[in-house]
Structure formats: C-alpha cells, structure tokens
Amino acid sequence: MIRSFIAASALLAVTWTAHAEVRIGKGVRIGGHEIAPQTFTEERNGVFYIYQDNPKNPGCRWRNNGDGTRTKICHLKRK
C-alpha cells in the first residue's frame, strides 16, 4: 500500500507541468504577419506553421480536440 502511494506520488511529481496564460498584443509578428490581440490558455491553444511557399490550406482555423479544448491552427506564408 505504501509503495504504491510512493510510486504514484513520484509519478505525479514527474508529470507536473507549469500552466500559463499567454497574451499576444499589438505589434507582435509571427513570420511577418501581425497577430491580433489574442489570449491562449490551457483550453485555447495556438499553433502557427510558417511556410516559405504557399501553404496547402492557408489561413487559420479552430480545431476541437475532443476533450473540451480548442486549438487555433494557422498556416501562414512568410512575408
């Protein structure tokens, strides 16, 4: 009983991650594109792909992850 509790405690200590909120304000650029004021949290993530040539599916879309979280996927061409 005690060994399983210690093993579970050690596993929790190893898998502990920091949680933060990132706010992107005016004047922030990714790949030459100005990103409008946005906030990304644990539930709302953002992934930005930057391409040298035209991407197959340009623009940004929201994807539901199935666990209650959403991810904004952006395929942008470098300016």
C-alpha positions, 0 to 999 in steps of 0.5 A, a space after each residue: 500500500 505504501 509503495 504504491 502511494 510512493 510510486 504514484 506520488 513520484 509519478 505525479 511529481 514527474 508529470 507536473 507541468 507549469 500552466 500559463 496564460 499567454 497574451 499576444 498584443 499589438 505589434 507582435 509578428 509571427 513570420 511577418 504577419 501581425 497577430 491580433 490581440 489574442 489570449 491562449 490558455 490551457 483550453 485555447 491553444 495556438 499553433 502557427 506553421 510558417 511556410 516559405 511557399 504557399 501553404 496547402 490550406 492557408 489561413 487559420 482555423 479552430 480545431 476541437 480536440 475532443 476533450 473540451 479544448 480548442 486549438 487555433 491552427 494557422 498556416 501562414 506564408 512568410 512575408 
